[in-house]
Structure formats: structure tokens, C-alpha cells
């Protein structure tokens, strides 16, 4: 706390000391964790009123740098200037006083409280006797909401809001604390495309009102769409400071990864084999008891990737859960036919199987929520490498006694083959970066030599290098004759990987199109519209089945 | 200004080799496993010194000597000679069984407050069988009583599991209620159907053929033929149920670390959603785990009934007995590991025994051991120890950061998050090779959240 005395906080906060064009300037920031240098003499200059992208792969030090700026982490050395004034930030409290606000990747909201309560939390308007003034809080939030054009219902409970609206609350929270400099840590990772566009509009509007935005991301399209300038980090060092207008995706990607990156997946035309997955008139309910699947029918062949496109929440999650045995179907039929291996030609009805049985039949599943579903974060890499397969004869004698040597060997193999960066397979998975966590799941599911691979959001929240890697592996698996069902909210991903694209809307497959379909056509299908003249064979089949 | 390359000015940290990493991981596991309980114990003992010094008379030196003397007698009374040790082990045995009961449940993140009730259920069924079939031969009756007692405990625990799995009833509530049910059943049996003729509220003694032999007697009868015999074996009262307890520890260790059951229990406890994903039935597992927890506790009760004087159930014994509740402390102190539970039971059982000698010789009230026990548990429960630990580590490592030592204590972790998001704390996201494990992370949260909340309060004040 000794730095606090030196901190000229009060002066720095006043805007007329704007001698420097930079709202934030960080010079020679160093921060080392044991075993790794997160920031190695990093410089960052953010002009007032601009939207500045901070990009880099996972592990490049972006979040560390921003945590330093927000006072969550103390740098080992380096200087920070806000509006030209040298400051010492020893905690978020200092950062807030300097009008810096941060929207974290994982929201810091209290679900049972209302929007207004969450926004004013910590700086509640108090009446006499410091009693919380509910009406005043509502008013303040409404004023704020009107001033920045961020409509929100102040009385809604956070838990009832969509992720996009929750993020809006986070932004309002920062604005309520009079933030002039807004840091957003990978804000689009959890958003649907529509929500992303809305967020961009909001950020542009804030920027027009003179707010400075620092936008952490590793999605290059967003950088080009939204930002004014870009700072690129790689392995804790600056590798570039660019003006967005003067650069392109390939250059940024090369700087981030340190080599040329194939942004487009290289693949040969598919050579589809026999049908592996057949889904007939599938119905299922969501957690809330609504009918999430209303007669879904499609087929996936061996050696092809079928992409499921759609705005999130149109039944994709439920579809994946039913297929992988995590949710019961209320009607319909799902079968899996082996297209290779010892049991070639054998068909299994997996409609009412649980996840273990489905896996035994040869279905692998990369779940959409890796931290919440696909991994036990506190457990070691070794133990996570056999999750769902712990009773297989290979890993357990008599389905009961674990073969620890074999498991360790297996885990080391997965780590090696899938390039998971870790010093030891005995580390808890929590200690790994998001990309490496995802690689463990991908490795586990691929290595089991499945007939059918269900990949739900396989690259969500992982960096470019890992995305390239996972995409390449998916295509490899396809070429090896596996059937792959790819569900993704990233339209680019669906279009570049899929051999056919099924579009879901409100629990139905509205059409199955080729990847050459235009973005407009897909967009229209995703929102329930149907392009005129699009009467394909699959469409007839889908409607026929759903009517049955 | 397209490219701005930074020079590698700062020294790169030494790359961690695989072998040294493995060794460090092991060291950290041991450290985090033993370090905190030990620290808790030391702090509790220091606090105990203060308590004694306040109550003792004379100069400061005298008071301090009184405290040392008291601790001396406490230790001698617990472990000082073979007879005292044998008395201690009699306390330790049921603590191991009930400690295992709590620990097994906790592996699935179930809080078993009902060890005492399951302990009682086992005792009672074994007693009923022992009394009703008192004419049966020992070779038949002894195994029957043991199995019946264990099963009674398993049923009493299994009910909790069933209620949890199918009705969602919280196990803390149901275990407490089931405790009281069995306590009253026991009271009724002891003062009614099972009451010994002409006695107050107590049963007759178990038939003599069911009394378990003393360890020392058993030794004399077996190894004693070849090795020196123990003279006066009857004074060493610990019976063979202590061996059962040790076996139970091994079984527990094996189940939890070497079997799919232990693996799946851990998944269910740590992440039920992942269990569903893996096809592990959470409900089935919850029932099994609670039944197994009850089984261990029931076994503990049965063996105590059969192994120790007065070999009978006395009125209201269970509601005054604290074994099943001390077990929570034993399990927490032992961090749910087999070796930890053994050491924890040894500590608690030993202090109980040593307390009486301390009272007798040092004239310090025996209740001091309860104070120490409570302080140990308090230290662990409130988790303020990590903060102290960290402060110490920080002081020593400040000069030569970054070191692995800082990571050992969770020094790398800095976050400012509200508890709702704590579990998903993303602070390690940007480091490819962080040297932090779960314990260290937990420490980090414990440590940093406090200042975070402080800040929040300060903000409140300002606003």
C-alpha cells in the first residue's frame, strides 16, 4: 500500500490536463510469473477516444497487461500514464478513481439481484441513515441507460437476462462508476453474432462520445470491423502497433503467431461413404420444459462434415445433448451405423442410451462448454484424459481397478500428439490456458477412434494457432472416414469446414445447403426466412419428416 | 511503424525440467497436504499456551513453565507409555471409522453430519443380534454381528443418499434428523425391549464369545510363541478392532485412488455436469457413497461394542457421544486422505486420553484439549491460514522473485472477483505454464478476496 501515497490520483482524473494525446500509456511493463514471463517490457499507447485492439494468442500476456492497468496485478517494473500523468495503480479502487472500467470475460454479476442493484453495487445511492434508496438507484440507471443509448430494464433479475444483456449491464456498471477508459476482455466470446453486432454499435457510440475503449480479442474480423488501432503481443512482448485501416487479417495473424497462418482451411472435396448417423423426427424438451426440438431429421455420412448453423438457442445445444446421451428424446429415433472397423455395417439404436453407452457405440463428443461440462478442472490432465472412458478395459481391470500406468502413458501420448503445452500431465487442468484445455478434450475424443464425432463449438474461446490446429484435425478425421457433426455459432467456421450445412431455426432444420450458399442466404435461413426458389431435396425431406 | 520488435532484455526464467517439475509437484502436494493442518495445530498449541498462562499463577516464567509442563503431561498421557498408548488407540479406532465415513461422503461433496447416527445404527443392530442369539457359537455370531452392524450403518447412510438423489433433500438436514431418530430408538430399546433385568437404562453385556480379543492377548497367542511375550497383557486394552480400522484406511485409500468408483465419485463431487457428460449416474453414485459412508461408521460402532468394556449399550450414550462429530474435524484435518485421517484421529484420540493425566498432574483443566481441538478446527474452517502462510512465504521470497515457492503458496494468483465467479476464475488464462495447482488456487482466492471485499467496503464508505 506504500505506493498509494505517491499516487497523484486526484490530479490525473481531471480531464483538462490533457497534454498527452494518449488516454493510457504503459511503458516497459514487466511481469513474471514463476516459470513464465507474462509481460516483457510491453508498451501500450491508447489514444483518447479511440477503439484500440489488444490482440495476441492465449498466453501472450493481454489479460495480464489489462489486469495490471486495472490494478488486479502489480507489475514487477514499468510505468503507467493516464492522460499524461504518471500514476500508481495498486488496486481496482485506484483504477476506478482514474476512470478506468473493466468488463471481464466472465461476468461479475450477482444473478438473483436486479439490474439496478448490480449496477449501483458498491456505490449505492443512500438516503438518510445510509439506507439503500431503491427508487433513486432505478432513476440513475435509467438516466445512464438513456444517456448512452443502452436500453435495459432496471428491475429485471440478472439470471433472467441473456448473455448479451448481462454484458450490457457490465458496461453500464463501468459507466456508472464514471469510466472514461473501458477495458473489455474478450467480450464477444460468449455472444451470438447478432449480440456481437449490437455490442459493436454500442462501442462505436461510446467512442463517439469520447470514451476510450481497449478491446482484447483474438478474432481478427472483429479487429478489422471495429477498431482504430491494434497492438499485437506475442509471448509477452510487443510485436506490432498498427493502424487498422492500413493492415489486414493475414498480417495481424502472422504477427500474433509468428509465422504465416492459413486462415482458410485447406481441404479436398469430401468423399462421403455410407450413412453413419441417422436422425429421424427427433423431439426433445429444453431444461425449461419447452419443446426445443420439434421433429429434426438429417443424416451424416462417413467422410463428411455436416455443419449445423443457426443463431444460438434454436435447439442446437439440445440436439447435441440428445445425440450424445445427455438428454432424453421425447420422440423420434437416432441410429449409428459403423462404417469401418470390426463391427462394420452394424447399426445401433442410441435414442435412449446414456452418455456412457453412446460412447461405447463409437460416438465421441466435444461439448460446447469445456470448463463446465467437458473437464473436471480441479483434476489432473491424466484423469481428464479418460473422462467418460474410465471403465474401458484399456484403463481399468474388471471395469473397477484403474490401470494407472496405462492412464499416465495415454495422457502423455495425447499431450504429445496434440501439442498440449504443459510441463506435466499431473497438473490440474485448471492451470492450463483455454486453448490447451480444449486441446485435451479434442485429443481425448479424437484418440478414441470414433465412428461419429460430435463437435460443438470446438474452437470457442481458443486462439488462432489452436483453431488452425483443431480445424486441421477435424478435416483429417473426415478424410480418415469419420462422420462429423459440427455445431458452431461461428458462421465462418461452419462455412469453411462443412461439406453440407443444415440450418436450424426454432427447433427445426429449415434447410440443408451447400457451403457455397451466400452469407445472406444463410443469414436469412437462420432468422427463419426462406429464400424464394430454394426448394431442395433435403428441404422437402425435412419438412416431410417434421410433418409426420 | 508497422513493426516494433522488443529486445529480450529481461532474463528468461530457467526452463523447468520434467524431473524437477515432477518433484516439485510432489513436494507441493505433500506441502499442501500436511503444511496447513500442521500449521493449524501449531497455532492452536500456541493459543493453548496463552490460555494456560492466563489461568496459571505466579511470575511470567512460572506460567510459561506451567504451560510446558501441561503439554508434557498431555503428550505422556497420550503416547508416553504402552498402556497410555493403548488407551489412546481405543479412542482412535472409532474416530478412524467415523472419519472415513465423513471423508468418503465429502469426496462426492456431501457433508455427512450423520456419522454418529450411522455409528449408533450399527451398534444397535449388532447389540440386538448379540442379545437375541446369545447362545450361538462365537464363530458364527461374531461375523454375523459385524456384518449386520456394517449393513445397518449402510442402510442408515443409504437412506440419506436415496433422499438426496430422488427427492433432492439436503444431506445435512436429513442426516441430523436421522441422527435423532436413531438416538431415540436407542433410548427406547435400552429402557424397554433390551433393558437388562434389574438394571437401569442399559442392556445386558454381549455374550462373552463375541468379545473381541485384546491386541496384546492375540500377540501372545500367536507371535508370542516365537518372540518375547507381553507380561500382563490385560492392561493393554486396545483390541483387534484397531487392526480393522487400519485395514479400513487401506481400503479407503485403494477405493478412492485406484478404482473407477473413486474416480467417478470425484467427478460427481467436483463437477456433476461432467459426470453427466461422462455417463456417470450422479444419483446412483450419491446413494452408493452415502451407503459406504454409513457402512464405515456402522462398522466402527459395532466393533467398539464388541471390543471394549462394558460390551453393552447404556442409555443415552449416543446423544452424549461426540465421536461422529469429532470425525468431521478428523476428516477435515486429514484433508480426506487416508494417512491424514489416521494422523488426525491419532491427534484427537490421543489428546482425549492425555487430557486426564494433564489435569491430574499439571492441574490444568482437561477441557483445554477441547479448546485446542476447537482452535485447530477453527483455523482450518475459516481458512485464514493460507493468508498467514502466504505472508510468510512472501516475506522470504520477496528478494528472489519469481520463485516456485511463491507459486507453492499461490503467490502468483491475483484476482479480484466476487464469490459467484470464483469457481470459474479465469486468472490463469494467459499463462501457458503456470506453476499452480488447485490448492494454491484455492489459497489465492481465499487470500485475495478478502482485500477485494475490503475495497468494496471502502467504496461503500466513500459513496
Boltz contact constraints between the chains, C-beta under 6 A:
constraints:
  - contact:
      token1: [A, 30]
      token2: [B, 10]
      max_distance: 6.0
  - contact:
      token1: [A, 32]
      token2: [B, 402]
      max_distance: 6.0
  - contact:
      token1: [A, 33]
      token2: [B, 412]
      max_distance: 6.0
  - contact:
      token1: [A, 33]
      token2: [B, 431]
      max_distance: 6.0
  - contact:
      token1: [A, 34]
      token2: [B, 402]
      max_distance: 6.0
  - contact:
      token1: [A, 34]
      token2: [B, 404]
      max_distance: 6.0
  - contact:
      token1: [A, 34]
      token2: [B, 406]
      max_distance: 6.0
  - contact:
      token1: [A, 34]
      token2: [B, 407]
      max_distance: 6.0
  - contact:
      token1: [A, 34]
      token2: [B, 435]
      max_distance: 6.0
  - contact:
      token1: [A, 35]
      token2: [B, 13]
      max_distance: 6.0
  - contact:
      token1: [A, 35]
      token2: [B, 16]
      max_distance: 6.0
  - contact:
      token1: [A, 35]
      token2: [B, 433]
      max_distance: 6.0
  - contact:
      token1: [A, 35]
      token2: [B, 435]
      max_distance: 6.0
  - contact:
      token1: [A, 36]
      token2: [B, 431]
      max_distance: 6.0
  - contact:
      token1: [A, 36]
      token2: [B, 433]
      max_distance: 6.0
  - contact:
      token1: [A, 40]
      token2: [B, 10]
      max_distance: 6.0
  - contact:
      token1: [A, 41]
      token2: [B, 6]
      max_distance: 6.0
  - contact:
      token1: [A, 41]
      token2: [B, 9]
      max_distance: 6.0
  - contact:
      token1: [A, 59]
      token2: [B, 430]
      max_distance: 6.0
  - contact:
      token1: [A, 59]
      token2: [B, 432]
      max_distance: 6.0
  - contact:
      token1: [A, 61]
      token2: [B, 430]
      max_distance: 6.0
  - contact:
      token1: [A, 63]
      token2: [B, 429]
      max_distance: 6.0
  - contact:
      token1: [A, 63]
      token2: [B, 430]
      max_distance: 6.0
  - contact:
      token1: [A, 64]
      token2: [B, 430]
      max_distance: 6.0
  - contact:
      token1: [A, 72]
      token2: [B, 414]
      max_distance: 6.0
  - contact:
      token1: [A, 72]
      token2: [B, 416]
      max_distance: 6.0
  - contact:
      token1: [A, 73]
      token2: [B, 414]
      max_distance: 6.0
  - contact:
      token1: [A, 91]
      token2: [B, 455]
      max_distance: 6.0
  - contact:
      token1: [A, 92]
      token2: [B, 416]
      max_distance: 6.0
  - contact:
      token1: [A, 93]
      token2: [B, 455]
      max_distance: 6.0
  - contact:
      token1: [A, 105]
      token2: [B, 426]
      max_distance: 6.0
  - contact:
      token1: [A, 106]
      token2: [B, 421]
      max_distance: 6.0
  - contact:
      token1: [A, 106]
      token2: [B, 424]
      max_distance: 6.0
  - contact:
      token1: [A, 106]
      token2: [B, 426]
      max_distance: 6.0
  - contact:
      token1: [A, 108]
      token2: [B, 418]
      max_distance: 6.0
  - contact:
      token1: [A, 108]
      token2: [B, 421]
      max_distance: 6.0
  - contact:
      token1: [A, 122]
      token2: [B, 456]
      max_distance: 6.0
  - contact:
      token1: [A, 122]
      token2: [B, 459]
      max_distance: 6.0
  - contact:
      token1: [A, 123]
      token2: [B, 463]
      max_distance: 6.0
  - contact:
      token1: [A, 237]
      token2: [B, 6]
      max_distance: 6.0
  - contact:
      token1: [A, 238]
      token2: [B, 4]
      max_distance: 6.0
  - contact:
      token1: [A, 238]
      token2: [B, 6]
      max_distance: 6.0
  - contact:
      token1: [A, 240]
      token2: [B, 3]
      max_distance: 6.0
  - contact:
      token1: [A, 241]
      token2: [B, 4]
      max_distance: 6.0
  - contact:
      token1: [A, 326]
      token2: [B, 276]
      max_distance: 6.0
  - contact:
      token1: [A, 354]
      token2: [B, 279]
      max_distance: 6.0
  - contact:
      token1: [A, 355]
      token2: [B, 279]
      max_distance: 6.0
  - contact:
      token1: [A, 356]
      token2: [B, 279]
      max_distance: 6.0
  - contact:
      token1: [A, 367]
      token2: [B, 277]
      max_distance: 6.0
  - contact:
      token1: [A, 372]
      token2: [B, 273]
      max_distance: 6.0
  - contact:
      token1: [A, 373]
      token2: [B, 273]
      max_distance: 6.0
  - contact:
      token1: [A, 373]
      token2: [B, 274]
      max_distance: 6.0
  - contact:
      token1: [A, 373]
      token2: [B, 277]
      max_distance: 6.0
  - contact:
      token1: [A, 376]
      token2: [B, 267]
      max_distance: 6.0
  - contact:
      token1: [A, 376]
      token2: [B, 270]
      max_distance: 6.0
  - contact:
      token1: [A, 376]
      token2: [B, 271]
      max_distance: 6.0
  - contact:
      token1: [A, 376]
      token2: [B, 274]
      max_distance: 6.0
  - contact:
      token1: [A, 378]
      token2: [B, 270]
      max_distance: 6.0
  - contact:
      token1: [A, 378]
      token2: [B, 438]
      max_distance: 6.0
  - contact:
      token1: [A, 387]
      token2: [B, 278]
      max_distance: 6.0
  - contact:
      token1: [A, 388]
      token2: [B, 278]
      max_distance: 6.0
  - contact:
      token1: [A, 390]
      token2: [B, 260]
      max_distance: 6.0
  - contact:
      token1: [A, 390]
      token2: [B, 263]
      max_distance: 6.0
  - contact:
      token1: [A, 391]
      token2: [B, 260]
      max_distance: 6.0
  - contact:
      token1: [A, 396]
      token2: [B, 260]
      max_distance: 6.0
  - contact:
      token1: [A, 400]
      token2: [B, 259]
      max_distance: 6.0
  - contact:
      token1: [A, 400]
      token2: [B, 260]
      max_distance: 6.0
  - contact:
      token1: [A, 401]
      token2: [B, 259]
      max_distance: 6.0
  - contact:
      token1: [A, 402]
      token2: [B, 258]
      max_distance: 6.0
  - contact:
      token1: [A, 421]
      token2: [B, 432]
      max_distance: 6.0
  - contact:
      token1: [A, 423]
      token2: [B, 16]
      max_distance: 6.0
  - contact:
      token1: [A, 423]
      token2: [B, 21]
      max_distance: 6.0
  - contact:
      token1: [A, 423]
      token2: [B, 433]
      max_distance: 6.0
  - contact:
      token1: [A, 424]
      token2: [B, 21]
      max_distance: 6.0
  - contact:
      token1: [A, 424]
      token2: [B, 25]
      max_distance: 6.0
  - contact:
      token1: [A, 426]
      token2: [B, 25]
      max_distance: 6.0
  - contact:
      token1: [A, 428]
      token2: [B, 437]
      max_distance: 6.0
  - contact:
      token1: [A, 428]
      token2: [B, 438]
      max_distance: 6.0
  - contact:
      token1: [A, 431]
      token2: [B, 428]
      max_distance: 6.0
  - contact:
      token1: [A, 431]
      token2: [B, 434]
      max_distance: 6.0
  - contact:
      token1: [A, 431]
      token2: [B, 436]
      max_distance: 6.0
  - contact:
      token1: [A, 433]
      token2: [B, 429]
      max_distance: 6.0
  - contact:
      token1: [A, 433]
      token2: [B, 432]
      max_distance: 6.0
  - contact:
      token1: [A, 434]
      token2: [B, 429]
      max_distance: 6.0
